[in-house]
């Protein structure tokens, strides 16, 4: 249910962003039928060319003429999409087939298979199969609609035992560019010339194949392809064939021509055979390999070996999948949208990542260039600064604790300072009181000494003087103590 909701959101996103994104992908029909009569069945498949980008959802409505065609069945069992928010639904009264499919992974390819529709011809006339409200969602997480062109297909259905016109096509462009349409290939242009007599058979042809220039490579494009060769002066006939036998030798002459457009072939390994004939006979055959893989690698899920979150800043991402028919060539790894490496192994050690969450994408690329992607996230956590009694202390906790201790120390110091200030204030009051009392004692004793000196010098008077001097000295010592120690401390 969560995946379906996500797909519905992607569908809504197609409509929202379709006017302000860069378009690239195309959607078209593919059929091996070049003519049809009433009662014939016509197998048509819906294909997407992602133009090098990854896609993970598509939607649209297929339209067809109900007076000419009837839907026999719709099949999406081999589709690249494994989640269907809207199963293909046929409306026989309006002649419409609506669909909305998506995938948990992303794909890239020149001929991504979406679904098959099998029609039965029920009437005669021009039958046009087209798209309405079509969209293709980018697989980069933006939900952008990257469809640039949808291609309609038209063909004439004739009465039984009559020759119908070949399939022709027109385009319904979402944006201005026109799609390249596959038509039935024309017959080769015949060359008329006198041949040079010879007693040796001709050499094997040297072929130039435009759509598939390297016979050792895999391709993800299906379409009519032009083949050219040089005709030696002695050649009188050319024979060609396309099949899956690497050693075929065609022997039926098709005339004399220097190039020929061949009909599109399907997925797999095919062989183009071209052979020359002269007055001495047929020469050796050139067998040219054509390898086509339009199916992305199987869906897969990448994982982080250490789990997430992890304290390891360079974790290992693990993955693995298979591909038919070309096989997986390599895996490309992206971190936060940047390519960080590729490998033919099924694991990869990521470069050191900063603390926090990161987006990791693993792309499985087959030998034809088709791509299946798996997206995961990994969170890098702070490692422990040290461990105490089995308890991991991270740098964040350690330095946070240090800062907290410092702040608490400052608060305690401020409180002690306030307290000491209050204590010093009390001591000043006490010291001031004692000093004042001491001065009063000295003053009174001096007055008494002066009176004693003025009134005589008897024994009792001398004893009184000694007592006054002793108490005066004591008062002076006490005041000295306050002045020299307590008052100095208070000033500090």
C-alpha beads as a LAMMPS data file, in Angstrom:
LAMMPS data file: protein, C-alpha beads

492 atoms
491 bonds

1 atom types
1 bond types

-500.0 500.0 xlo xhi
-500.0 500.0 ylo yhi
-500.0 500.0 zlo zhi

Masses

1 110.0

Atoms # bond

1 1 1 0.000 0.000 0.000
2 1 1 2.865 2.354 0.791
3 1 1 4.411 1.711 -2.638
4 1 1 1.097 2.388 -4.380
5 1 1 0.646 5.657 -2.513
6 1 1 4.157 6.628 -3.493
7 1 1 3.348 5.815 -7.121
8 1 1 0.232 7.954 -7.010
9 1 1 2.320 10.843 -5.754
10 1 1 4.745 10.276 -8.609
11 1 1 1.842 10.378 -11.039
12 1 1 0.707 13.689 -9.590
13 1 1 4.247 14.998 -9.840
14 1 1 4.257 14.227 -13.578
15 1 1 1.481 16.733 -14.150
16 1 1 3.001 19.350 -11.855
17 1 1 6.478 19.468 -13.357
18 1 1 5.779 18.599 -16.983
19 1 1 6.045 22.209 -18.111
20 1 1 9.361 23.162 -16.530
21 1 1 11.713 20.199 -16.773
22 1 1 14.206 19.022 -19.359
23 1 1 12.541 16.318 -21.479
24 1 1 14.353 13.342 -22.920
25 1 1 12.485 10.006 -22.864
26 1 1 10.211 8.770 -25.638
27 1 1 7.286 6.328 -25.555
28 1 1 6.308 4.348 -28.620
29 1 1 4.650 1.215 -29.972
30 1 1 6.507 -1.744 -31.445
31 1 1 4.946 -4.441 -33.596
32 1 1 6.187 -7.096 -35.985
33 1 1 3.025 -6.758 -38.070
34 1 1 3.404 -4.922 -41.384
35 1 1 -0.061 -5.638 -42.749
36 1 1 -3.386 -6.906 -41.403
37 1 1 -6.689 -8.326 -42.580
38 1 1 -9.974 -8.881 -40.780
39 1 1 -9.573 -11.719 -38.289
40 1 1 -5.817 -11.210 -37.854
41 1 1 -4.318 -10.709 -34.389
42 1 1 -1.893 -7.810 -33.953
43 1 1 0.586 -7.872 -31.070
44 1 1 1.689 -4.379 -30.071
45 1 1 4.097 -3.599 -27.226
46 1 1 4.618 -0.276 -25.447
47 1 1 8.283 0.688 -25.134
48 1 1 10.210 3.529 -23.482
49 1 1 13.546 4.900 -24.661
50 1 1 15.003 6.610 -21.580
51 1 1 17.695 8.412 -23.602
52 1 1 20.379 7.617 -21.036
53 1 1 18.349 8.736 -18.017
54 1 1 16.887 6.466 -15.348
55 1 1 13.114 6.071 -15.004
56 1 1 10.917 4.403 -12.382
57 1 1 7.299 5.055 -13.403
58 1 1 5.110 5.634 -16.433
59 1 1 1.475 6.339 -17.121
60 1 1 -0.772 6.933 -20.072
61 1 1 -3.922 6.076 -21.952
62 1 1 -3.708 4.033 -25.165
63 1 1 -6.395 4.930 -27.693
64 1 1 -7.602 2.685 -30.528
65 1 1 -10.546 2.652 -33.000
66 1 1 -13.276 0.367 -31.670
67 1 1 -14.833 -0.071 -35.120
68 1 1 -11.631 -1.638 -36.468
69 1 1 -9.834 -3.201 -33.484
70 1 1 -10.876 -5.219 -30.467
71 1 1 -8.635 -5.882 -27.459
72 1 1 -8.030 -9.582 -26.937
73 1 1 -5.751 -9.269 -23.899
74 1 1 -3.273 -6.978 -22.124
75 1 1 -0.155 -8.489 -20.568
76 1 1 2.442 -6.835 -18.312
77 1 1 3.934 -9.945 -16.702
78 1 1 7.413 -9.217 -18.108
79 1 1 7.276 -5.455 -17.607
80 1 1 10.162 -3.527 -16.059
81 1 1 7.526 -2.137 -13.673
82 1 1 6.545 -4.339 -10.740
83 1 1 4.085 -2.001 -8.967
84 1 1 0.802 -1.101 -10.647
85 1 1 -1.139 1.698 -9.019
86 1 1 -3.572 1.253 -11.890
87 1 1 -3.672 -2.105 -13.625
88 1 1 -4.130 -1.738 -17.394
89 1 1 -7.869 -1.169 -17.740
90 1 1 -9.716 -1.552 -21.046
91 1 1 -12.739 0.606 -21.831
92 1 1 -14.281 -1.041 -24.900
93 1 1 -16.903 1.681 -25.393
94 1 1 -14.404 4.564 -25.661
95 1 1 -11.481 2.575 -27.065
96 1 1 -9.064 3.362 -24.276
97 1 1 -6.534 1.372 -22.208
98 1 1 -5.336 3.243 -19.094
99 1 1 -2.288 2.259 -17.060
100 1 1 -0.008 3.550 -14.280
101 1 1 3.005 1.430 -13.405
102 1 1 6.163 1.940 -11.414
103 1 1 9.062 0.130 -9.804
104 1 1 10.982 0.055 -6.558
105 1 1 14.169 0.436 -8.629
106 1 1 15.193 2.684 -11.499
107 1 1 15.884 1.596 -15.083
108 1 1 17.610 2.955 -18.160
109 1 1 17.522 1.580 -21.678
110 1 1 16.734 2.177 -25.311
111 1 1 13.687 -0.103 -25.415
112 1 1 12.229 -0.633 -21.932
113 1 1 9.259 -2.994 -22.097
114 1 1 6.079 -1.679 -20.407
115 1 1 3.211 -3.920 -21.591
116 1 1 1.736 -5.864 -24.515
117 1 1 -1.662 -5.367 -26.130
118 1 1 -3.062 -8.026 -28.473
119 1 1 -5.698 -6.676 -30.872
120 1 1 -7.977 -8.541 -33.270
121 1 1 -8.897 -6.823 -36.521
122 1 1 -12.713 -6.600 -36.722
123 1 1 -13.201 -3.944 -39.413
124 1 1 -11.442 -2.362 -42.349
125 1 1 -9.871 1.049 -42.646
126 1 1 -7.045 3.105 -41.162
127 1 1 -6.378 2.008 -37.558
128 1 1 -4.423 4.497 -35.465
129 1 1 -3.140 3.532 -32.013
130 1 1 -1.955 6.492 -29.951
131 1 1 -1.235 7.859 -26.486
132 1 1 -3.060 10.391 -24.313
133 1 1 -1.909 11.907 -21.007
134 1 1 1.361 10.007 -21.202
135 1 1 4.190 10.615 -18.768
136 1 1 7.483 9.049 -17.691
137 1 1 8.909 9.740 -14.236
138 1 1 12.651 10.275 -13.744
139 1 1 14.343 7.802 -11.435
140 1 1 16.561 10.394 -9.742
141 1 1 14.147 11.104 -6.903
142 1 1 12.814 14.392 -8.338
143 1 1 9.596 12.897 -9.723
144 1 1 10.094 14.936 -12.901
145 1 1 8.257 14.060 -16.108
146 1 1 10.993 13.485 -18.701
147 1 1 8.773 12.350 -21.596
148 1 1 9.495 14.372 -24.734
149 1 1 7.597 12.481 -27.420
150 1 1 4.954 9.770 -27.653
151 1 1 4.667 8.012 -31.001
152 1 1 1.401 6.832 -32.500
153 1 1 1.173 3.931 -34.971
154 1 1 -1.230 3.628 -37.907
155 1 1 -1.892 0.797 -40.349
156 1 1 -4.578 -0.146 -42.806
157 1 1 -6.725 -3.224 -42.171
158 1 1 -8.054 -4.759 -45.377
159 1 1 -10.603 -7.419 -46.113
160 1 1 -9.438 -11.060 -46.003
161 1 1 -7.167 -12.146 -48.886
162 1 1 -6.425 -8.544 -49.861
163 1 1 -3.143 -6.718 -49.597
164 1 1 -3.111 -4.031 -46.948
165 1 1 -0.847 -1.031 -46.847
166 1 1 2.310 -1.199 -44.716
167 1 1 2.340 0.265 -41.231
168 1 1 2.978 3.998 -41.148
169 1 1 3.335 6.185 -38.085
170 1 1 2.644 9.638 -36.819
171 1 1 3.694 11.347 -33.628
172 1 1 1.902 12.957 -30.726
173 1 1 4.552 15.284 -29.424
174 1 1 4.490 16.416 -25.827
175 1 1 7.196 18.872 -26.862
176 1 1 8.243 19.979 -30.370
177 1 1 10.810 17.331 -31.461
178 1 1 9.653 14.609 -33.864
179 1 1 10.300 10.957 -33.153
180 1 1 12.096 8.667 -35.572
181 1 1 9.435 6.247 -36.762
182 1 1 10.154 2.670 -37.849
183 1 1 8.468 1.765 -41.135
184 1 1 8.611 -1.331 -43.246
185 1 1 12.012 -1.123 -44.980
186 1 1 12.002 -0.335 -48.707
187 1 1 13.279 -2.776 -51.261
188 1 1 16.941 -2.260 -52.184
189 1 1 17.676 -0.130 -55.219
190 1 1 18.832 -2.404 -58.059
191 1 1 21.984 -1.635 -60.022
192 1 1 22.199 -2.392 -63.718
193 1 1 25.704 -2.699 -65.171
194 1 1 27.825 -5.135 -67.138
195 1 1 29.945 -7.385 -64.935
196 1 1 33.639 -8.029 -65.497
197 1 1 34.211 -11.718 -66.293
198 1 1 36.410 -13.629 -63.877
199 1 1 37.519 -17.166 -63.105
200 1 1 37.657 -16.780 -59.303
201 1 1 34.772 -16.450 -56.909
202 1 1 34.253 -12.995 -55.300
203 1 1 35.700 -11.982 -51.955
204 1 1 33.644 -11.861 -48.773
205 1 1 31.785 -8.541 -48.444
206 1 1 33.033 -5.874 -46.046
207 1 1 29.968 -4.562 -44.234
208 1 1 29.130 -1.203 -42.654
209 1 1 26.142 -1.513 -40.290
210 1 1 24.920 1.926 -39.266
211 1 1 22.826 1.136 -36.170
212 1 1 25.157 -1.615 -34.934
213 1 1 28.682 -0.552 -36.018
214 1 1 30.614 -2.940 -33.759
215 1 1 29.746 -6.625 -34.064
216 1 1 31.567 -7.353 -30.790
217 1 1 29.398 -4.951 -28.795
218 1 1 25.916 -5.134 -27.249
219 1 1 23.249 -2.559 -28.122
220 1 1 19.987 -1.519 -26.432
221 1 1 18.328 -0.086 -29.545
222 1 1 15.828 -1.887 -31.741
223 1 1 15.025 -0.533 -35.184
224 1 1 15.436 -0.899 -38.907
225 1 1 19.112 -0.812 -39.820
226 1 1 20.959 0.107 -42.989
227 1 1 23.828 -2.073 -44.218
228 1 1 26.255 -0.928 -46.928
229 1 1 29.069 -2.605 -48.837
230 1 1 31.339 -2.007 -51.827
231 1 1 30.519 -3.955 -54.976
232 1 1 33.541 -5.308 -56.869
233 1 1 33.287 -4.930 -60.664
234 1 1 32.843 -8.668 -61.208
235 1 1 29.835 -9.130 -58.870
236 1 1 26.522 -9.955 -60.524
237 1 1 24.299 -10.988 -57.585
238 1 1 23.845 -10.401 -53.871
239 1 1 22.192 -12.723 -51.351
240 1 1 21.349 -11.728 -47.772
241 1 1 19.746 -13.220 -44.705
242 1 1 19.238 -12.407 -41.019
243 1 1 18.815 -15.226 -38.502
244 1 1 20.306 -16.637 -35.329
245 1 1 22.565 -19.171 -37.049
246 1 1 26.167 -17.908 -37.114
247 1 1 27.059 -20.053 -40.159
248 1 1 24.171 -19.541 -42.582
249 1 1 24.996 -19.245 -46.300
250 1 1 22.233 -17.574 -48.342
251 1 1 22.013 -18.810 -51.939
252 1 1 18.964 -17.007 -53.319
253 1 1 19.913 -13.962 -55.379
254 1 1 18.085 -10.710 -54.603
255 1 1 19.624 -8.853 -57.515
256 1 1 22.513 -6.408 -57.530
257 1 1 22.590 -3.557 -54.969
258 1 1 25.118 -1.757 -52.768
259 1 1 23.009 -1.356 -49.627
260 1 1 19.899 -2.660 -47.980
261 1 1 17.687 -1.643 -45.062
262 1 1 16.761 -4.615 -42.895
263 1 1 13.740 -4.925 -40.617
264 1 1 14.249 -4.529 -36.877
265 1 1 15.199 -7.658 -34.968
266 1 1 14.350 -8.451 -31.381
267 1 1 16.402 -9.038 -28.273
268 1 1 19.188 -11.620 -28.471
269 1 1 22.121 -12.443 -30.733
270 1 1 21.451 -12.310 -34.458
271 1 1 23.618 -12.777 -37.505
272 1 1 23.508 -10.827 -40.748
273 1 1 24.715 -12.853 -43.728
274 1 1 25.779 -11.214 -47.006
275 1 1 27.259 -13.054 -49.983
276 1 1 28.403 -12.080 -53.505
277 1 1 28.178 -14.046 -56.742
278 1 1 30.055 -13.577 -60.016
279 1 1 30.578 -15.585 -63.197
280 1 1 32.684 -18.105 -61.252
281 1 1 29.988 -18.741 -58.625
282 1 1 29.095 -17.761 -55.065
283 1 1 31.873 -16.426 -52.863
284 1 1 32.340 -16.762 -49.080
285 1 1 29.691 -15.381 -46.723
286 1 1 30.303 -12.554 -44.275
287 1 1 28.518 -13.403 -41.025
288 1 1 28.055 -10.216 -38.995
289 1 1 27.006 -10.503 -35.331
290 1 1 24.279 -8.194 -33.986
291 1 1 23.706 -8.428 -30.216
292 1 1 20.694 -6.668 -28.689
293 1 1 19.755 -6.395 -25.018
294 1 1 16.921 -4.004 -24.210
295 1 1 16.107 -5.433 -20.776
296 1 1 17.744 -3.837 -17.706
297 1 1 19.366 -6.019 -15.030
298 1 1 17.017 -7.637 -12.529
299 1 1 15.893 -5.430 -9.607
300 1 1 18.031 -5.676 -6.485
301 1 1 18.445 -4.076 -3.075
302 1 1 21.745 -2.662 -1.877
303 1 1 22.603 -2.872 1.834
304 1 1 25.162 -1.354 4.193
305 1 1 27.327 -4.104 5.670
306 1 1 27.828 -2.296 8.993
307 1 1 24.181 -1.237 9.232
308 1 1 22.831 2.265 9.673
309 1 1 23.571 4.311 11.667
310 1 1 27.222 3.310 11.820
311 1 1 30.290 4.826 13.460
312 1 1 32.467 3.776 10.506
313 1 1 32.935 6.791 8.235
314 1 1 33.801 4.612 5.197
315 1 1 31.192 1.820 5.316
316 1 1 30.879 -1.031 2.823
317 1 1 27.854 -1.172 0.524
318 1 1 26.832 -4.647 -0.685
319 1 1 24.775 -5.484 -3.774
320 1 1 24.389 -7.980 -6.590
321 1 1 22.066 -8.881 -9.443
322 1 1 21.927 -10.731 -12.763
323 1 1 21.094 -9.728 -16.312
324 1 1 19.848 -11.433 -19.460
325 1 1 21.045 -11.724 -22.133
326 1 1 24.212 -9.599 -22.098
327 1 1 25.135 -9.844 -18.391
328 1 1 26.154 -7.244 -15.815
329 1 1 29.227 -5.311 -16.952
330 1 1 29.876 -3.307 -13.790
331 1 1 28.307 -1.452 -10.879
332 1 1 28.558 2.317 -10.523
333 1 1 28.254 3.842 -7.060
334 1 1 27.071 7.374 -6.287
335 1 1 27.114 9.152 -2.934
336 1 1 24.935 12.255 -2.563
337 1 1 24.616 12.496 -6.342
338 1 1 28.350 12.221 -7.091
339 1 1 30.023 9.221 -8.714
340 1 1 32.514 7.822 -6.181
341 1 1 33.608 4.698 -8.029
342 1 1 32.732 1.576 -10.005
343 1 1 33.447 -2.103 -9.561
344 1 1 32.798 -5.529 -11.037
345 1 1 32.640 -6.951 -7.512
346 1 1 29.473 -7.159 -5.401
347 1 1 30.694 -4.847 -2.640
348 1 1 32.331 -1.437 -2.493
349 1 1 33.987 0.519 0.303
350 1 1 32.627 4.051 0.217
351 1 1 34.994 6.992 0.636
352 1 1 35.058 8.643 4.041
353 1 1 31.723 10.363 4.624
354 1 1 30.972 13.252 6.943
355 1 1 28.752 12.825 9.981
356 1 1 25.051 12.743 9.179
357 1 1 22.769 11.117 6.580
358 1 1 23.898 10.327 3.019
359 1 1 22.072 9.150 -0.126
360 1 1 23.722 6.126 -1.762
361 1 1 22.778 4.864 -5.246
362 1 1 24.139 1.662 -6.806
363 1 1 23.600 1.323 -10.564
364 1 1 23.920 -2.100 -12.191
365 1 1 24.968 -1.520 -15.823
366 1 1 24.782 -4.346 -18.356
367 1 1 26.940 -4.663 -21.477
368 1 1 24.301 -2.924 -23.587
369 1 1 24.167 0.103 -21.278
370 1 1 20.821 -0.686 -19.620
371 1 1 20.723 0.364 -15.966
372 1 1 18.900 -0.770 -12.852
373 1 1 19.453 1.346 -9.749
374 1 1 18.983 0.720 -6.030
375 1 1 18.813 3.696 -3.641
376 1 1 19.536 3.500 0.101
377 1 1 20.583 5.914 2.836
378 1 1 23.269 5.598 5.491
379 1 1 23.803 7.696 8.604
380 1 1 27.333 8.199 9.901
381 1 1 27.327 8.572 13.701
382 1 1 30.029 10.125 15.884
383 1 1 32.497 7.452 17.122
384 1 1 33.230 7.154 20.889
385 1 1 36.047 9.398 22.200
386 1 1 36.904 6.750 24.758
387 1 1 35.178 3.979 26.687
388 1 1 34.700 3.883 30.455
389 1 1 33.438 0.666 32.007
390 1 1 31.946 -0.461 28.706
391 1 1 30.151 2.877 28.261
392 1 1 31.016 4.645 24.993
393 1 1 31.821 8.303 25.512
394 1 1 31.643 10.231 22.245
395 1 1 33.475 13.460 21.560
396 1 1 30.141 15.222 21.686
397 1 1 29.397 13.855 25.165
398 1 1 32.976 14.411 26.370
399 1 1 33.302 18.023 25.290
400 1 1 29.690 18.707 26.213
401 1 1 30.488 17.478 29.725
402 1 1 33.645 19.649 29.865
403 1 1 31.643 22.708 28.841
404 1 1 28.947 21.873 31.374
405 1 1 31.579 21.518 34.154
406 1 1 33.136 24.858 33.192
407 1 1 29.751 26.573 33.258
408 1 1 28.926 25.020 36.628
409 1 1 32.368 26.111 37.926
410 1 1 31.710 29.655 36.775
411 1 1 28.341 29.664 38.552
412 1 1 29.891 28.283 41.751
413 1 1 32.713 30.845 41.560
414 1 1 30.205 33.618 41.051
415 1 1 28.189 32.375 44.069
416 1 1 31.327 32.078 46.268
417 1 1 32.411 35.543 45.189
418 1 1 29.076 36.948 46.191
419 1 1 29.301 35.122 49.511
420 1 1 32.878 36.305 50.187
421 1 1 31.878 39.839 49.342
422 1 1 29.050 39.643 51.861
423 1 1 31.456 38.208 54.494
424 1 1 34.001 40.969 53.830
425 1 1 31.300 43.554 54.247
426 1 1 30.435 42.100 57.661
427 1 1 34.108 42.053 58.638
428 1 1 34.468 45.698 57.624
429 1 1 31.575 46.580 59.874
430 1 1 33.106 44.610 62.786
431 1 1 36.614 45.995 62.160
432 1 1 35.252 49.542 62.005
433 1 1 33.412 49.031 65.271
434 1 1 36.508 47.570 67.038
435 1 1 38.791 50.301 65.724
436 1 1 36.349 52.942 66.864
437 1 1 36.181 51.295 70.313
438 1 1 39.994 51.129 70.497
439 1 1 40.403 54.767 69.670
440 1 1 37.866 55.634 72.306
441 1 1 39.836 53.576 74.885
442 1 1 43.117 55.257 73.904
443 1 1 41.505 58.657 74.059
444 1 1 40.020 58.040 77.509
445 1 1 43.257 56.529 78.840
446 1 1 45.294 59.460 77.622
447 1 1 42.867 61.826 79.350
448 1 1 43.209 59.846 82.580
449 1 1 47.032 59.862 82.253
450 1 1 47.018 63.603 81.896
451 1 1 44.828 63.944 84.998
452 1 1 47.118 61.581 86.933
453 1 1 50.174 63.550 85.933
454 1 1 48.560 66.815 87.018
455 1 1 47.399 65.486 90.423
456 1 1 50.689 63.982 91.761
457 1 1 52.796 60.862 91.606
458 1 1 51.839 58.584 94.540
459 1 1 52.168 54.838 94.508
460 1 1 48.514 54.327 93.794
461 1 1 48.719 56.908 91.057
462 1 1 51.688 55.147 89.443
463 1 1 49.836 51.826 89.511
464 1 1 46.900 53.515 87.873
465 1 1 49.217 54.967 85.193
466 1 1 50.729 51.551 84.530
467 1 1 47.267 50.061 84.120
468 1 1 46.216 52.800 81.739
469 1 1 49.393 52.405 79.710
470 1 1 48.876 48.634 79.482
471 1 1 45.278 48.937 78.306
472 1 1 46.310 51.661 75.869
473 1 1 49.035 49.442 74.440
474 1 1 46.549 46.602 74.119
475 1 1 44.096 48.852 72.260
476 1 1 46.877 50.100 69.967
477 1 1 47.980 46.522 69.182
478 1 1 44.418 45.551 68.385
479 1 1 43.965 48.538 66.075
480 1 1 47.327 47.763 64.447
481 1 1 46.102 44.253 63.717
482 1 1 42.956 45.529 61.996
483 1 1 44.804 48.212 60.094
484 1 1 47.742 46.076 58.934
485 1 1 45.888 42.787 58.211
486 1 1 42.124 42.944 58.091
487 1 1 41.829 46.264 56.305
488 1 1 44.529 45.230 53.771
489 1 1 42.652 41.967 53.112
490 1 1 39.376 43.829 52.645
491 1 1 41.004 46.158 50.076
492 1 1 42.185 43.192 48.104

Bonds

1 1 1 2
2 1 2 3
3 1 3 4
4 1 4 5
5 1 5 6
6 1 6 7
7 1 7 8
8 1 8 9
9 1 9 10
10 1 10 11
11 1 11 12
12 1 12 13
13 1 13 14
14 1 14 15
15 1 15 16
16 1 16 17
17 1 17 18
18 1 18 19
19 1 19 20
20 1 20 21
21 1 21 22
22 1 22 23
23 1 23 24
24 1 24 25
25 1 25 26
26 1 26 27
27 1 27 28
28 1 28 29
29 1 29 30
30 1 30 31
31 1 31 32
32 1 32 33
33 1 33 34
34 1 34 35
35 1 35 36
36 1 36 37
37 1 37 38
38 1 38 39
39 1 39 40
40 1 40 41
41 1 41 42
42 1 42 43
43 1 43 44
44 1 44 45
45 1 45 46
46 1 46 47
47 1 47 48
48 1 48 49
49 1 49 50
50 1 50 51
51 1 51 52
52 1 52 53
53 1 53 54
54 1 54 55
55 1 55 56
56 1 56 57
57 1 57 58
58 1 58 59
59 1 59 60
60 1 60 61
61 1 61 62
62 1 62 63
63 1 63 64
64 1 64 65
65 1 65 66
66 1 66 67
67 1 67 68
68 1 68 69
69 1 69 70
70 1 70 71
71 1 71 72
72 1 72 73
73 1 73 74
74 1 74 75
75 1 75 76
76 1 76 77
77 1 77 78
78 1 78 79
79 1 79 80
80 1 80 81
81 1 81 82
82 1 82 83
83 1 83 84
84 1 84 85
85 1 85 86
86 1 86 87
87 1 87 88
88 1 88 89
89 1 89 90
90 1 90 91
91 1 91 92
92 1 92 93
93 1 93 94
94 1 94 95
95 1 95 96
96 1 96 97
97 1 97 98
98 1 98 99
99 1 99 100
100 1 100 101
101 1 101 102
102 1 102 103
103 1 103 104
104 1 104 105
105 1 105 106
106 1 106 107
107 1 107 108
108 1 108 109
109 1 109 110
110 1 110 111
111 1 111 112
112 1 112 113
113 1 113 114
114 1 114 115
115 1 115 116
116 1 116 117
117 1 117 118
118 1 118 119
119 1 119 120
120 1 120 121
121 1 121 122
122 1 122 123
123 1 123 124
124 1 124 125
125 1 125 126
126 1 126 127
127 1 127 128
128 1 128 129
129 1 129 130
130 1 130 131
131 1 131 132
132 1 132 133
133 1 133 134
134 1 134 135
135 1 135 136
136 1 136 137
137 1 137 138
138 1 138 139
139 1 139 140
140 1 140 141
141 1 141 142
142 1 142 143
143 1 143 144
144 1 144 145
145 1 145 146
146 1 146 147
147 1 147 148
148 1 148 149
149 1 149 150
150 1 150 151
151 1 151 152
152 1 152 153
153 1 153 154
154 1 154 155
155 1 155 156
156 1 156 157
157 1 157 158
158 1 158 159
159 1 159 160
160 1 160 161
161 1 161 162
162 1 162 163
163 1 163 164
164 1 164 165
165 1 165 166
166 1 166 167
167 1 167 168
168 1 168 169
169 1 169 170
170 1 170 171
171 1 171 172
172 1 172 173
173 1 173 174
174 1 174 175
175 1 175 176
176 1 176 177
177 1 177 178
178 1 178 179
179 1 179 180
180 1 180 181
181 1 181 182
182 1 182 183
183 1 183 184
184 1 184 185
185 1 185 186
186 1 186 187
187 1 187 188
188 1 188 189
189 1 189 190
190 1 190 191
191 1 191 192
192 1 192 193
193 1 193 194
194 1 194 195
195 1 195 196
196 1 196 197
197 1 197 198
198 1 198 199
199 1 199 200
200 1 200 201
201 1 201 202
202 1 202 203
203 1 203 204
204 1 204 205
205 1 205 206
206 1 206 207
207 1 207 208
208 1 208 209
209 1 209 210
210 1 210 211
211 1 211 212
212 1 212 213
213 1 213 214
214 1 214 215
215 1 215 216
216 1 216 217
217 1 217 218
218 1 218 219
219 1 219 220
220 1 220 221
221 1 221 222
222 1 222 223
223 1 223 224
224 1 224 225
225 1 225 226
226 1 226 227
227 1 227 228
228 1 228 229
229 1 229 230
230 1 230 231
231 1 231 232
232 1 232 233
233 1 233 234
234 1 234 235
235 1 235 236
236 1 236 237
237 1 237 238
238 1 238 239
239 1 239 240
240 1 240 241
241 1 241 242
242 1 242 243
243 1 243 244
244 1 244 245
245 1 245 246
246 1 246 247
247 1 247 248
248 1 248 249
249 1 249 250
250 1 250 251
251 1 251 252
252 1 252 253
253 1 253 254
254 1 254 255
255 1 255 256
256 1 256 257
257 1 257 258
258 1 258 259
259 1 259 260
260 1 260 261
261 1 261 262
262 1 262 263
263 1 263 264
264 1 264 265
265 1 265 266
266 1 266 267
267 1 267 268
268 1 268 269
269 1 269 270
270 1 270 271
271 1 271 272
272 1 272 273
273 1 273 274
274 1 274 275
275 1 275 276
276 1 276 277
277 1 277 278
278 1 278 279
279 1 279 280
280 1 280 281
281 1 281 282
282 1 282 283
283 1 283 284
284 1 284 285
285 1 285 286
286 1 286 287
287 1 287 288
288 1 288 289
289 1 289 290
290 1 290 291
291 1 291 292
292 1 292 293
293 1 293 294
294 1 294 295
295 1 295 296
296 1 296 297
297 1 297 298
298 1 298 299
299 1 299 300
300 1 300 301
301 1 301 302
302 1 302 303
303 1 303 304
304 1 304 305
305 1 305 306
306 1 306 307
307 1 307 308
308 1 308 309
309 1 309 310
310 1 310 311
311 1 311 312
312 1 312 313
313 1 313 314
314 1 314 315
315 1 315 316
316 1 316 317
317 1 317 318
318 1 318 319
319 1 319 320
320 1 320 321
321 1 321 322
322 1 322 323
323 1 323 324
324 1 324 325
325 1 325 326
326 1 326 327
327 1 327 328
328 1 328 329
329 1 329 330
330 1 330 331
331 1 331 332
332 1 332 333
333 1 333 334
334 1 334 335
335 1 335 336
336 1 336 337
337 1 337 338
338 1 338 339
339 1 339 340
340 1 340 341
341 1 341 342
342 1 342 343
343 1 343 344
344 1 344 345
345 1 345 346
346 1 346 347
347 1 347 348
348 1 348 349
349 1 349 350
350 1 350 351
351 1 351 352
352 1 352 353
353 1 353 354
354 1 354 355
355 1 355 356
356 1 356 357
357 1 357 358
358 1 358 359
359 1 359 360
360 1 360 361
361 1 361 362
362 1 362 363
363 1 363 364
364 1 364 365
365 1 365 366
366 1 366 367
367 1 367 368
368 1 368 369
369 1 369 370
370 1 370 371
371 1 371 372
372 1 372 373
373 1 373 374
374 1 374 375
375 1 375 376
376 1 376 377
377 1 377 378
378 1 378 379
379 1 379 380
380 1 380 381
381 1 381 382
382 1 382 383
383 1 383 384
384 1 384 385
385 1 385 386
386 1 386 387
387 1 387 388
388 1 388 389
389 1 389 390
390 1 390 391
391 1 391 392
392 1 392 393
393 1 393 394
394 1 394 395
395 1 395 396
396 1 396 397
397 1 397 398
398 1 398 399
399 1 399 400
400 1 400 401
401 1 401 402
402 1 402 403
403 1 403 404
404 1 404 405
405 1 405 406
406 1 406 407
407 1 407 408
408 1 408 409
409 1 409 410
410 1 410 411
411 1 411 412
412 1 412 413
413 1 413 414
414 1 414 415
415 1 415 416
416 1 416 417
417 1 417 418
418 1 418 419
419 1 419 420
420 1 420 421
421 1 421 422
422 1 422 423
423 1 423 424
424 1 424 425
425 1 425 426
426 1 426 427
427 1 427 428
428 1 428 429
429 1 429 430
430 1 430 431
431 1 431 432
432 1 432 433
433 1 433 434
434 1 434 435
435 1 435 436
436 1 436 437
437 1 437 438
438 1 438 439
439 1 439 440
440 1 440 441
441 1 441 442
442 1 442 443
443 1 443 444
444 1 444 445
445 1 445 446
446 1 446 447
447 1 447 448
448 1 448 449
449 1 449 450
450 1 450 451
451 1 451 452
452 1 452 453
453 1 453 454
454 1 454 455
455 1 455 456
456 1 456 457
457 1 457 458
458 1 458 459
459 1 459 460
460 1 460 461
461 1 461 462
462 1 462 463
463 1 463 464
464 1 464 465
465 1 465 466
466 1 466 467
467 1 467 468
468 1 468 469
469 1 469 470
470 1 470 471
471 1 471 472
472 1 472 473
473 1 473 474
474 1 474 475
475 1 475 476
476 1 476 477
477 1 477 478
478 1 478 479
479 1 479 480
480 1 480 481
481 1 481 482
482 1 482 483
483 1 483 484
484 1 484 485
485 1 485 486
486 1 486 487
487 1 487 488
488 1 488 489
489 1 489 490
490 1 490 491
491 1 491 492
